[in-house]
Amino acid sequence: MEKAYRIKKNSDFQLIYRKGRSVANRQFVVYTFNNRKSTHFRLGISVSKKLGNAVTRNRIKRSVRECFKVHKQNVIAKDIIVIARFPAKDMSTKEIQKSLEHVLKIAKVFNKRIQ
């Protein structure tokens, strides 16, 4: 993902946690916050050390990024934080993508209906 699509600063994360809306399923929690400055979405990913070693955490993060890369044109211009929960560590990339699409539909971040 390009730099403009990332959320890196702790202050940005804290603002979205405080002022944003959250939606969750068993595998992911998604915080969304309307970003008036940007014309595209920004993504922050959080995977706790409790989920496993660095290899496991990075695999989950790669899968989440891949899902957003696939749906890049369909995502509304919002700040989005994705937090992985414990069941996500044993899932394949396809399962992660399906679960993440489910929770993103609930959060209403898609501008078109996706299959």
MOPAC internal coordinates of N, CA, C and O (Angstrom, degrees):
PM7 1SCF
backbone

  N    0.0000 0     0.00 0     0.00 0    0    0    0
  C    1.4532 1     0.00 0     0.00 0    1    0    0
  C    1.5128 1   110.56 1     0.00 0    2    1    0
  O    1.2310 1   121.41 1   -38.85 1    3    2    1
  N    1.3031 1   114.90 1   141.15 1    3    2    1
  C    1.4508 1   119.33 1   179.54 1    5    3    2
  C    1.5344 1   110.61 1   -69.85 1    6    5    3
  O    1.2310 1   121.17 1   -20.17 1    7    6    5
  N    1.3078 1   115.37 1   159.83 1    7    6    5
  C    1.4608 1   121.11 1  -176.38 1    9    7    6
  C    1.5242 1   113.01 1   -58.56 1   10    9    7
  O    1.2310 1   120.17 1   143.23 1   11   10    9
  N    1.3099 1   117.29 1   -36.77 1   11   10    9
  C    1.4697 1   121.64 1  -177.45 1   13   11   10
  C    1.5296 1   111.55 1   -66.18 1   14   13   11
  O    1.2310 1   119.78 1   160.74 1   15   14   13
  N    1.3155 1   118.03 1   -19.26 1   15   14   13
  C    1.4583 1   121.92 1  -177.87 1   17   15   14
  C    1.5312 1   112.74 1   -94.84 1   18   17   15
  O    1.2310 1   119.49 1  -175.66 1   19   18   17
  N    1.3243 1   118.57 1     4.34 1   19   18   17
  C    1.4627 1   121.58 1  -175.89 1   21   19   18
  C    1.5251 1   112.52 1  -106.10 1   22   21   19
  O    1.2310 1   121.52 1   -30.81 1   23   22   21
  N    1.3212 1   114.70 1   149.19 1   23   22   21
  C    1.4645 1   121.39 1   168.77 1   25   23   22
  C    1.5180 1   105.34 1  -111.00 1   26   25   23
  O    1.2310 1   120.07 1   -60.86 1   27   26   25
  N    1.3284 1   117.47 1   119.14 1   27   26   25
  C    1.4575 1   121.21 1  -176.50 1   29   27   26
  C    1.5296 1   113.11 1  -120.72 1   30   29   27
  O    1.2310 1   120.24 1   147.68 1   31   30   29
  N    1.3258 1   117.14 1   -32.32 1   31   30   29
  C    1.4644 1   119.98 1  -172.91 1   33   31   30
  C    1.5241 1   111.26 1   -74.32 1   34   33   31
  O    1.2310 1   120.99 1   -40.63 1   35   34   33
  N    1.3039 1   115.71 1   139.37 1   35   34   33
  C    1.4586 1   122.01 1   177.85 1   37   35   34
  C    1.5235 1   110.37 1   -61.06 1   38   37   35
  O    1.2310 1   120.01 1   143.18 1   39   38   37
  N    1.3167 1   117.59 1   -36.82 1   39   38   37
  C    1.4662 1   120.67 1  -179.65 1   41   39   38
  C    1.5346 1   110.86 1   -64.14 1   42   41   39
  O    1.2310 1   120.21 1   143.11 1   43   42   41
  N    1.3307 1   117.21 1   -36.89 1   43   42   41
  C    1.4698 1   120.55 1   176.46 1   45   43   42
  C    1.5259 1   110.72 1   -66.30 1   46   45   43
  O    1.2310 1   120.43 1   136.84 1   47   46   45
  N    1.3389 1   116.79 1   -43.16 1   47   46   45
  C    1.4661 1   120.61 1   177.76 1   49   47   46
  C    1.5239 1   110.38 1   -59.91 1   50   49   47
  O    1.2310 1   120.35 1   133.63 1   51   50   49
  N    1.3370 1   116.93 1   -46.37 1   51   50   49
  C    1.4629 1   121.02 1  -177.80 1   53   51   50
  C    1.5323 1   111.63 1   -63.80 1   54   53   51
  O    1.2310 1   120.35 1   140.32 1   55   54   53
  N    1.3302 1   116.93 1   -39.68 1   55   54   53
  C    1.4648 1   121.00 1   178.18 1   57   55   54
  C    1.5300 1   110.57 1   -61.48 1   58   57   55
  O    1.2310 1   120.50 1   135.30 1   59   58   57
  N    1.3271 1   116.65 1   -44.70 1   59   58   57
  C    1.4647 1   120.71 1  -178.70 1   61   59   58
  C    1.5293 1   110.50 1   -68.25 1   62   61   59
  O    1.2310 1   119.97 1   141.39 1   63   62   61
  N    1.3375 1   117.65 1   -38.61 1   63   62   61
  C    1.4672 1   120.36 1   176.90 1   65   63   62
  C    1.5304 1   110.85 1   -62.15 1   66   65   63
  O    1.2310 1   120.32 1   137.29 1   67   66   65
  N    1.3511 1   117.00 1   -42.71 1   67   66   65
  C    1.4569 1   121.25 1  -176.57 1   69   67   66
  C    1.5278 1   112.77 1   -73.80 1   70   69   67
  O    1.2310 1   120.51 1   132.69 1   71   70   69
  N    1.3383 1   116.64 1   -47.31 1   71   70   69
  C    1.4582 1   120.74 1  -170.56 1   73   71   70
  C    1.5288 1   114.17 1  -100.71 1   74   73   71
  O    1.2310 1   120.17 1   164.39 1   75   74   73
  N    1.3245 1   117.29 1   -15.61 1   75   74   73
  C    1.4561 1   120.26 1  -175.13 1   77   75   74
  C    1.5158 1   113.16 1   -82.11 1   78   77   75
  O    1.2310 1   121.28 1    -3.72 1   79   78   77
  N    1.3292 1   115.16 1   176.28 1   79   78   77
  C    1.4640 1   122.24 1   177.98 1   81   79   78
  C    1.5168 1   108.27 1  -106.94 1   82   81   79
  O    1.2310 1   120.60 1   -35.04 1   83   82   81
  N    1.3267 1   116.46 1   144.96 1   83   82   81
  C    1.4588 1   119.62 1  -179.26 1   85   83   82
  C    1.5220 1   111.19 1  -117.28 1   86   85   83
  O    1.2310 1   121.74 1   -33.74 1   87   86   85
  N    1.3123 1   114.28 1   146.26 1   87   86   85
  C    1.4606 1   123.91 1   176.07 1   89   87   86
  C    1.5209 1   105.80 1  -138.26 1   90   89   87
  O    1.2310 1   120.44 1   -34.48 1   91   90   89
  N    1.3495 1   116.76 1   145.52 1   91   90   89
  C    1.4609 1   118.33 1  -176.26 1   93   91   90
  C    1.5176 1   111.50 1  -145.39 1   94   93   91
  O    1.2310 1   121.82 1   -23.17 1   95   94   93
  N    1.3293 1   114.12 1   156.83 1   95   94   93
  C    1.4533 1   122.15 1   164.40 1   97   95   94
  C    1.5332 1   105.98 1  -131.77 1   98   97   95
  O    1.2310 1   119.31 1    13.75 1   99   98   97
  N    1.3007 1   118.93 1  -166.25 1   99   98   97
  C    1.4655 1   120.06 1  -175.64 1  101   99   98
  C    1.5271 1   113.41 1   -65.21 1  102  101   99
  O    1.2310 1   120.27 1   147.50 1  103  102  101
  N    1.3248 1   117.10 1   -32.50 1  103  102  101
  C    1.4569 1   120.32 1  -173.22 1  105  103  102
  C    1.5304 1   115.25 1   -98.23 1  106  105  103
  O    1.2310 1   119.90 1   153.42 1  107  106  105
  N    1.3395 1   117.79 1   -26.58 1  107  106  105
  C    1.4641 1   120.29 1  -173.97 1  109  107  106
  C    1.5252 1   112.09 1  -140.21 1  110  109  107
  O    1.2310 1   121.30 1   -29.47 1  111  110  109
  N    1.3302 1   115.11 1   150.53 1  111  110  109
  C    1.4658 1   123.01 1   168.62 1  113  111  110
  C    1.5234 1   105.23 1  -116.61 1  114  113  111
  O    1.2310 1   120.22 1   -47.13 1  115  114  113
  N    1.3265 1   117.18 1   132.87 1  115  114  113
  C    1.4566 1   121.49 1  -179.49 1  117  115  114
  C    1.5234 1   108.82 1  -122.35 1  118  117  115
  O    1.2310 1   120.79 1   -57.20 1  119  118  117
  N    1.3289 1   116.09 1   122.80 1  119  118  117
  C    1.4661 1   122.54 1   173.32 1  121  119  118
  C    1.5210 1   107.52 1  -102.42 1  122  121  119
  O    1.2310 1   120.41 1   -45.65 1  123  122  121
  N    1.3332 1   116.82 1   134.35 1  123  122  121
  C    1.4629 1   121.06 1   176.84 1  125  123  122
  C    1.5235 1   109.52 1  -125.92 1  126  125  123
  O    1.2310 1   121.29 1   -32.51 1  127  126  125
  N    1.3166 1   115.13 1   147.49 1  127  126  125
  C    1.4534 1   121.62 1  -179.88 1  129  127  126
  C    1.5285 1   107.69 1  -147.66 1  130  129  127
  O    1.2310 1   120.13 1   -49.01 1  131  130  129
  N    1.3332 1   117.36 1   130.99 1  131  130  129
  C    1.4640 1   120.70 1  -179.96 1  133  131  130
  C    1.5150 1   110.04 1   -67.68 1  134  133  131
  O    1.2310 1   121.00 1   -56.84 1  135  134  133
  N    1.3238 1   115.69 1   123.16 1  135  134  133
  C    1.4503 1   122.04 1  -179.63 1  137  135  134
  C    1.5248 1   108.11 1  -106.53 1  138  137  135
  O    1.2310 1   120.35 1   -69.47 1  139  138  137
  N    1.2971 1   116.93 1   110.53 1  139  138  137
  C    1.4639 1   120.86 1  -176.40 1  141  139  138
  C    1.5345 1   111.94 1   -84.31 1  142  141  139
  O    1.2310 1   119.84 1   163.28 1  143  142  141
  N    1.3077 1   117.91 1   -16.72 1  143  142  141
  C    1.4626 1   121.14 1  -176.31 1  145  143  142
  C    1.5267 1   112.53 1   -78.79 1  146  145  143
  O    1.2310 1   120.45 1   144.72 1  147  146  145
  N    1.3103 1   116.74 1   -35.28 1  147  146  145
  C    1.4518 1   120.93 1  -170.26 1  149  147  146
  C    1.5274 1   112.09 1  -101.91 1  150  149  147
  O    1.2310 1   121.20 1   -24.79 1  151  150  149
  N    1.3360 1   115.31 1   155.21 1  151  150  149
  C    1.4554 1   120.73 1   178.10 1  153  151  150
  C    1.5294 1   111.60 1   -98.36 1  154  153  151
  O    1.2310 1   120.32 1  -177.77 1  155  154  153
  N    1.3217 1   116.98 1     2.23 1  155  154  153
  C    1.4629 1   121.59 1  -179.77 1  157  155  154
  C    1.5247 1   109.09 1  -141.17 1  158  157  155
  O    1.2310 1   120.47 1    -9.27 1  159  158  157
  N    1.3214 1   116.70 1   170.73 1  159  158  157
  C    1.4563 1   120.45 1  -179.88 1  161  159  158
  C    1.5251 1   110.76 1   -75.87 1  162  161  159
  O    1.2310 1   121.17 1   -22.96 1  163  162  161
  N    1.3260 1   115.36 1   157.04 1  163  162  161
  C    1.4639 1   121.89 1   170.92 1  165  163  162
  C    1.5166 1   107.33 1  -124.91 1  166  165  163
  O    1.2310 1   120.31 1   -37.34 1  167  166  165
  N    1.3217 1   117.01 1   142.66 1  167  166  165
  C    1.4513 1   122.02 1  -172.65 1  169  167  166
  C    1.5236 1   111.40 1  -123.14 1  170  169  167
  O    1.2310 1   121.23 1   -46.68 1  171  170  169
  N    1.3228 1   115.24 1   133.32 1  171  170  169
  C    1.4571 1   122.30 1   171.17 1  173  171  170
  C    1.5140 1   107.92 1  -123.20 1  174  173  171
  O    1.2310 1   120.30 1   -42.26 1  175  174  173
  N    1.3367 1   117.03 1   137.74 1  175  174  173
  C    1.4583 1   121.35 1  -178.40 1  177  175  174
  C    1.5187 1   108.39 1  -123.02 1  178  177  175
  O    1.2310 1   121.01 1   -45.83 1  179  178  177
  N    1.3310 1   115.67 1   134.17 1  179  178  177
  C    1.4509 1   121.49 1   179.19 1  181  179  178
  C    1.5237 1   109.22 1  -127.97 1  182  181  179
  O    1.2310 1   120.97 1   -57.97 1  183  182  181
  N    1.3381 1   115.74 1   122.03 1  183  182  181
  C    1.4609 1   121.44 1   177.22 1  185  183  182
  C    1.5215 1   107.01 1  -129.86 1  186  185  183
  O    1.2310 1   120.35 1   -62.59 1  187  186  185
  N    1.3176 1   116.93 1   117.41 1  187  186  185
  C    1.4567 1   122.86 1  -175.41 1  189  187  186
  C    1.5279 1   112.10 1   -70.15 1  190  189  187
  O    1.2310 1   120.87 1   -27.00 1  191  190  189
  N    1.3180 1   115.95 1   153.00 1  191  190  189
  C    1.4666 1   120.95 1   175.76 1  193  191  190
  C    1.5186 1   111.97 1   -66.51 1  194  193  191
  O    1.2310 1   120.48 1   162.33 1  195  194  193
  N    1.3250 1   116.68 1   -17.67 1  195  194  193
  C    1.4604 1   120.50 1   178.65 1  197  195  194
  C    1.5300 1   111.71 1   -67.88 1  198  197  195
  O    1.2310 1   120.12 1   160.76 1  199  198  197
  N    1.3404 1   117.38 1   -19.24 1  199  198  197
  C    1.4597 1   120.93 1  -178.55 1  201  199  198
  C    1.5215 1   113.18 1   -77.30 1  202  201  199
  O    1.2310 1   119.74 1   160.70 1  203  202  201
  N    1.3057 1   118.11 1   -19.30 1  203  202  201
  C    1.4616 1   119.61 1   178.88 1  205  203  202
  C    1.5091 1   111.54 1   150.84 1  206  205  203
  O    1.2310 1   121.79 1    11.74 1  207  206  205
  N    1.3300 1   114.18 1  -168.26 1  207  206  205
  C    1.4662 1   119.27 1  -178.53 1  209  207  206
  C    1.5290 1   110.31 1   -77.42 1  210  209  207
  O    1.2310 1   120.61 1     1.18 1  211  210  209
  N    1.3242 1   116.44 1  -178.82 1  211  210  209
  C    1.4604 1   121.79 1  -175.07 1  213  211  210
  C    1.5244 1   111.99 1   -61.32 1  214  213  211
  O    1.2310 1   120.40 1   144.51 1  215  214  213
  N    1.3221 1   116.84 1   -35.49 1  215  214  213
  C    1.4611 1   120.42 1   179.90 1  217  215  214
  C    1.5251 1   110.71 1   -62.19 1  218  217  215
  O    1.2310 1   120.53 1   133.93 1  219  218  217
  N    1.3203 1   116.60 1   -46.07 1  219  218  217
  C    1.4634 1   121.79 1   179.80 1  221  219  218
  C    1.5216 1   111.22 1   -64.70 1  222  221  219
  O    1.2310 1   120.33 1   134.00 1  223  222  221
  N    1.3253 1   116.98 1   -46.00 1  223  222  221
  C    1.4663 1   121.07 1  -179.00 1  225  223  222
  C    1.5273 1   111.46 1   -63.26 1  226  225  223
  O    1.2310 1   120.37 1   137.43 1  227  226  225
  N    1.3232 1   116.90 1   -42.57 1  227  226  225
  C    1.4640 1   120.41 1   179.81 1  229  227  226
  C    1.5241 1   111.96 1   -68.04 1  230  229  227
  O    1.2310 1   119.71 1   146.79 1  231  230  229
  N    1.3310 1   118.15 1   -33.21 1  231  230  229
  C    1.4615 1   121.68 1   176.94 1  233  231  230
  C    1.5235 1   110.01 1   -64.05 1  234  233  231
  O    1.2310 1   120.67 1   137.07 1  235  234  233
  N    1.3312 1   116.33 1   -42.93 1  235  234  233
  C    1.4642 1   120.82 1   178.37 1  237  235  234
  C    1.5335 1   109.95 1   -63.39 1  238  237  235
  O    1.2310 1   120.32 1   135.08 1  239  238  237
  N    1.3280 1   117.00 1   -44.92 1  239  238  237
  C    1.4675 1   120.60 1  -179.86 1  241  239  238
  C    1.5272 1   111.84 1   -63.30 1  242  241  239
  O    1.2310 1   120.20 1   139.67 1  243  242  241
  N    1.3277 1   117.22 1   -40.33 1  243  242  241
  C    1.4682 1   120.53 1   177.58 1  245  243  242
  C    1.5263 1   110.89 1   -62.33 1  246  245  243
  O    1.2310 1   120.63 1   139.08 1  247  246  245
  N    1.3297 1   116.40 1   -40.92 1  247  246  245
  C    1.4649 1   120.83 1   179.71 1  249  247  246
  C    1.5266 1   111.39 1   -64.53 1  250  249  247
  O    1.2310 1   120.43 1   138.76 1  251  250  249
  N    1.3209 1   116.79 1   -41.24 1  251  250  249
  C    1.4698 1   121.16 1   179.05 1  253  251  250
  C    1.5288 1   109.82 1   -65.02 1  254  253  251
  O    1.2310 1   120.37 1   135.07 1  255  254  253
  N    1.3392 1   116.90 1   -44.93 1  255  254  253
  C    1.4644 1   120.69 1   178.59 1  257  255  254
  C    1.5227 1   111.20 1   -61.47 1  258  257  255
  O    1.2310 1   120.34 1   140.56 1  259  258  257
  N    1.3303 1   116.95 1   -39.44 1  259  258  257
  C    1.4569 1   121.67 1   179.43 1  261  259  258
  C    1.5247 1   110.81 1   -62.80 1  262  261  259
  O    1.2310 1   120.24 1   139.70 1  263  262  261
  N    1.3184 1   117.15 1   -40.30 1  263  262  261
  C    1.4636 1   121.22 1   177.76 1  265  263  262
  C    1.5298 1   110.55 1   -61.12 1  266  265  263
  O    1.2310 1   120.13 1   136.97 1  267  266  265
  N    1.3167 1   117.35 1   -43.03 1  267  266  265
  C    1.4616 1   120.15 1   179.47 1  269  267  266
  C    1.5265 1   111.42 1   -71.12 1  270  269  267
  O    1.2310 1   120.29 1   148.48 1  271  270  269
  N    1.3263 1   117.04 1   -31.52 1  271  270  269
  C    1.4567 1   120.22 1   177.04 1  273  271  270
  C    1.5292 1   110.89 1   -65.74 1  274  273  271
  O    1.2310 1   120.56 1   140.84 1  275  274  273
  N    1.3328 1   116.54 1   -39.16 1  275  274  273
  C    1.4623 1   121.71 1   179.10 1  277  275  274
  C    1.5215 1   110.82 1   -65.49 1  278  277  275
  O    1.2310 1   120.07 1   140.67 1  279  278  277
  N    1.3320 1   117.47 1   -39.33 1  279  278  277
  C    1.4662 1   122.35 1  -175.75 1  281  279  278
  C    1.5259 1   112.85 1  -103.08 1  282  281  279
  O    1.2310 1   120.22 1  -157.64 1  283  282  281
  N    1.3047 1   117.18 1    22.36 1  283  282  281
  C    1.4698 1   122.22 1  -174.96 1  285  283  282
  C    1.5349 1   113.04 1   -53.38 1  286  285  283
  O    1.2310 1   120.00 1   139.02 1  287  286  285
  N    1.3261 1   117.61 1   -40.98 1  287  286  285
  C    1.4654 1   121.48 1  -177.66 1  289  287  286
  C    1.5203 1   112.80 1   -75.07 1  290  289  287
  O    1.2310 1   119.98 1   160.45 1  291  290  289
  N    1.3354 1   117.64 1   -19.55 1  291  290  289
  C    1.4656 1   121.60 1  -174.06 1  293  291  290
  C    1.5259 1   114.09 1   -97.74 1  294  293  291
  O    1.2310 1   119.77 1   176.50 1  295  294  293
  N    1.3258 1   118.05 1    -3.50 1  295  294  293
  C    1.4681 1   120.80 1  -175.06 1  297  295  294
  C    1.5240 1   110.14 1   -93.25 1  298  297  295
  O    1.2310 1   121.16 1   -48.16 1  299  298  297
  N    1.3317 1   115.38 1   131.84 1  299  298  297
  C    1.4655 1   122.37 1   179.49 1  301  299  298
  C    1.5368 1   109.65 1   -69.28 1  302  301  299
  O    1.2310 1   120.40 1   -26.46 1  303  302  301
  N    1.3201 1   116.84 1   153.54 1  303  302  301
  C    1.4623 1   122.32 1   179.86 1  305  303  302
  C    1.5243 1   110.05 1   -71.49 1  306  305  303
  O    1.2310 1   120.68 1   -90.19 1  307  306  305
  N    1.3219 1   116.31 1    89.81 1  307  306  305
  C    1.4620 1   123.65 1   177.47 1  309  307  306
  C    1.5132 1   108.57 1  -139.26 1  310  309  307
  O    1.2310 1   121.08 1   -16.88 1  311  310  309
  N    1.3235 1   115.53 1   163.12 1  311  310  309
  C    1.4587 1   120.45 1   169.16 1  313  311  310
  C    1.5252 1   107.00 1   -88.70 1  314  313  311
  O    1.2310 1   120.30 1   -50.93 1  315  314  313
  N    1.3170 1   117.04 1   129.07 1  315  314  313
  C    1.4598 1   122.16 1  -175.17 1  317  315  314
  C    1.5230 1   108.94 1  -128.14 1  318  317  315
  O    1.2310 1   120.83 1   -48.73 1  319  318  317
  N    1.3253 1   116.01 1   131.27 1  319  318  317
  C    1.4599 1   121.58 1   172.22 1  321  319  318
  C    1.5160 1   107.74 1  -117.70 1  322  321  319
  O    1.2310 1   120.86 1   -50.44 1  323  322  321
  N    1.3303 1   115.97 1   129.56 1  323  322  321
  C    1.4622 1   121.95 1   178.16 1  325  323  322
  C    1.5204 1   107.58 1  -112.09 1  326  325  323
  O    1.2310 1   120.88 1   -55.73 1  327  326  325
  N    1.3326 1   115.92 1   124.27 1  327  326  325
  C    1.4651 1   121.84 1   177.59 1  329  327  326
  C    1.5184 1   107.57 1  -113.55 1  330  329  327
  O    1.2310 1   120.83 1   -55.83 1  331  330  329
  N    1.3319 1   116.02 1   124.17 1  331  330  329
  C    1.4604 1   120.63 1  -179.53 1  333  331  330
  C    1.5250 1   109.81 1   -84.65 1  334  333  331
  O    1.2310 1   120.73 1   -41.99 1  335  334  333
  N    1.3254 1   116.21 1   138.01 1  335  334  333
  C    1.4553 1   122.41 1   175.69 1  337  335  334
  C    1.5236 1   109.70 1  -102.00 1  338  337  335
  O    1.2310 1   120.75 1    -7.72 1  339  338  337
  N    1.3279 1   116.18 1   172.28 1  339  338  337
  C    1.4621 1   122.78 1  -172.02 1  341  339  338
  C    1.5342 1   114.72 1   -54.82 1  342  341  339
  O    1.2310 1   118.16 1   136.95 1  343  342  341
  N    1.3500 1   121.11 1   -43.05 1  343  342  341
  C    1.4709 1   119.43 1  -178.27 1  345  343  342
  C    1.5355 1   114.01 1   -62.65 1  346  345  343
  O    1.2310 1   119.46 1   161.24 1  347  346  345
  N    1.3290 1   118.64 1   -18.76 1  347  346  345
  C    1.4647 1   121.30 1  -178.29 1  349  347  346
  C    1.5207 1   112.49 1   -68.32 1  350  349  347
  O    1.2310 1   120.03 1   160.44 1  351  350  349
  N    1.3134 1   117.54 1   -19.56 1  351  350  349
  C    1.4673 1   119.05 1  -175.32 1  353  351  350
  C    1.5208 1   113.44 1   -69.98 1  354  353  351
  O    1.2310 1   119.84 1   155.77 1  355  354  353
  N    1.3276 1   117.90 1   -24.23 1  355  354  353
  C    1.4613 1   121.14 1  -178.48 1  357  355  354
  C    1.5220 1   112.74 1  -100.55 1  358  357  355
  O    1.2310 1   119.65 1  -171.31 1  359  358  357
  N    1.3263 1   118.27 1     8.69 1  359  358  357
  C    1.4609 1   121.73 1  -175.50 1  361  359  358
  C    1.5253 1   111.27 1   -95.44 1  362  361  359
  O    1.2310 1   121.27 1   -28.93 1  363  362  361
  N    1.3420 1   115.17 1   151.07 1  363  362  361
  C    1.4601 1   120.21 1   174.18 1  365  363  362
  C    1.5278 1   109.08 1   -80.11 1  366  365  363
  O    1.2310 1   120.76 1    -7.68 1  367  366  365
  N    1.3251 1   116.16 1   172.32 1  367  366  365
  C    1.4551 1   120.75 1  -179.72 1  369  367  366
  C    1.5228 1   111.47 1   -61.81 1  370  369  367
  O    1.2310 1   120.07 1   138.56 1  371  370  369
  N    1.3224 1   117.46 1   -41.44 1  371  370  369
  C    1.4737 1   121.36 1   178.69 1  373  371  370
  C    1.5256 1   111.39 1   -63.05 1  374  373  371
  O    1.2310 1   120.43 1   137.79 1  375  374  373
  N    1.3309 1   116.79 1   -42.21 1  375  374  373
  C    1.4639 1   120.80 1   179.23 1  377  375  374
  C    1.5235 1   110.92 1   -65.92 1  378  377  375
  O    1.2310 1   120.54 1   139.41 1  379  378  377
  N    1.3318 1   116.56 1   -40.59 1  379  378  377
  C    1.4656 1   121.05 1   177.41 1  381  379  378
  C    1.5186 1   109.59 1   -62.04 1  382  381  379
  O    1.2310 1   120.36 1   135.59 1  383  382  381
  N    1.3269 1   116.92 1   -44.41 1  383  382  381
  C    1.4581 1   120.94 1  -179.87 1  385  383  382
  C    1.5275 1   111.14 1   -61.95 1  386  385  383
  O    1.2310 1   120.07 1   136.12 1  387  386  385
  N    1.3201 1   117.47 1   -43.88 1  387  386  385
  C    1.4590 1   121.21 1  -179.61 1  389  387  386
  C    1.5344 1   111.17 1   -64.01 1  390  389  387
  O    1.2310 1   120.46 1   135.34 1  391  390  389
  N    1.3337 1   116.72 1   -44.66 1  391  390  389
  C    1.4559 1   121.32 1   179.95 1  393  391  390
  C    1.5289 1   111.36 1   -65.48 1  394  393  391
  O    1.2310 1   120.84 1   139.21 1  395  394  393
  N    1.3255 1   115.99 1   -40.79 1  395  394  393
  C    1.4625 1   120.42 1  -179.98 1  397  395  394
  C    1.5244 1   111.14 1   -67.56 1  398  397  395
  O    1.2310 1   119.99 1   139.77 1  399  398  397
  N    1.3290 1   117.63 1   -40.23 1  399  398  397
  C    1.4619 1   120.77 1   175.78 1  401  399  398
  C    1.5250 1   110.58 1   -60.06 1  402  401  399
  O    1.2310 1   120.58 1   140.28 1  403  402  401
  N    1.3275 1   116.50 1   -39.72 1  403  402  401
  C    1.4635 1   121.10 1   179.03 1  405  403  402
  C    1.5237 1   111.27 1   -60.21 1  406  405  403
  O    1.2310 1   120.24 1   130.01 1  407  406  405
  N    1.3235 1   117.14 1   -49.99 1  407  406  405
  C    1.4649 1   120.31 1  -177.33 1  409  407  406
  C    1.5354 1   111.12 1   -71.10 1  410  409  407
  O    1.2310 1   119.78 1   149.66 1  411  410  409
  N    1.3295 1   118.02 1   -30.34 1  411  410  409
  C    1.4676 1   120.38 1   177.65 1  413  411  410
  C    1.5288 1   111.32 1   -71.28 1  414  413  411
  O    1.2310 1   120.20 1   147.39 1  415  414  413
  N    1.3280 1   117.23 1   -32.61 1  415  414  413
  C    1.4725 1   120.31 1   174.78 1  417  415  414
  C    1.5268 1   110.05 1   -64.83 1  418  417  415
  O    1.2310 1   120.49 1   138.73 1  419  418  417
  N    1.3159 1   116.68 1   -41.27 1  419  418  417
  C    1.4653 1   120.91 1   177.96 1  421  419  418
  C    1.5345 1   110.08 1   -63.11 1  422  421  419
  O    1.2310 1   120.76 1   141.11 1  423  422  421
  N    1.3380 1   116.15 1   -38.89 1  423  422  421
  C    1.4665 1   121.19 1  -179.57 1  425  423  422
  C    1.5294 1   112.76 1   -76.22 1  426  425  423
  O    1.2310 1   120.55 1   171.95 1  427  426  425
  N    1.3285 1   116.56 1    -8.05 1  427  426  425
  C    1.4647 1   122.93 1   177.87 1  429  427  426
  C    1.5271 1   112.56 1    58.96 1  430  429  427
  O    1.2310 1   120.60 1  -128.05 1  431  430  429
  N    1.3250 1   116.46 1    51.95 1  431  430  429
  C    1.4606 1   120.44 1   177.43 1  433  431  430
  C    1.5220 1   112.40 1  -102.78 1  434  433  431
  O    1.2310 1   119.86 1   176.54 1  435  434  433
  N    1.3293 1   117.88 1    -3.46 1  435  434  433
  C    1.4646 1   120.58 1   177.62 1  437  435  434
  C    1.5249 1   109.08 1   -92.55 1  438  437  435
  O    1.2310 1   120.39 1   -43.95 1  439  438  437
  N    1.3503 1   116.86 1   136.05 1  439  438  437
  C    1.4603 1   119.18 1   178.88 1  441  439  438
  C    1.5236 1   112.19 1   -88.87 1  442  441  439
  O    1.2310 1   119.66 1   168.15 1  443  442  441
  N    1.3331 1   118.26 1   -11.85 1  443  442  441
  C    1.4553 1   121.98 1   175.33 1  445  443  442
  C    1.5170 1   108.07 1  -129.66 1  446  445  443
  O    1.2310 1   121.48 1   -18.32 1  447  446  445
  N    1.3021 1   114.77 1   161.68 1  447  446  445
  C    1.4700 1   119.11 1   175.85 1  449  447  446
  C    1.5192 1   108.32 1   -77.47 1  450  449  447
  O    1.2310 1   120.51 1   -54.96 1  451  450  449
  N    1.3327 1   116.63 1   125.04 1  451  450  449
  C    1.4676 1   119.90 1   179.01 1  453  451  450
  C    1.5079 1   110.32 1  -109.23 1  454  453  451
  O    1.2310 1   120.78 1   -26.36 1  455  454  453
  N    1.3118 1   116.10 1   153.64 1  455  454  453
  C    1.4706 1   121.11 1   179.89 1  457  455  454
  C    1.4930 1   109.75 1   -90.75 1  458  457  455
  O    1.2310 1   120.10 1   180.00 1  459  458  457

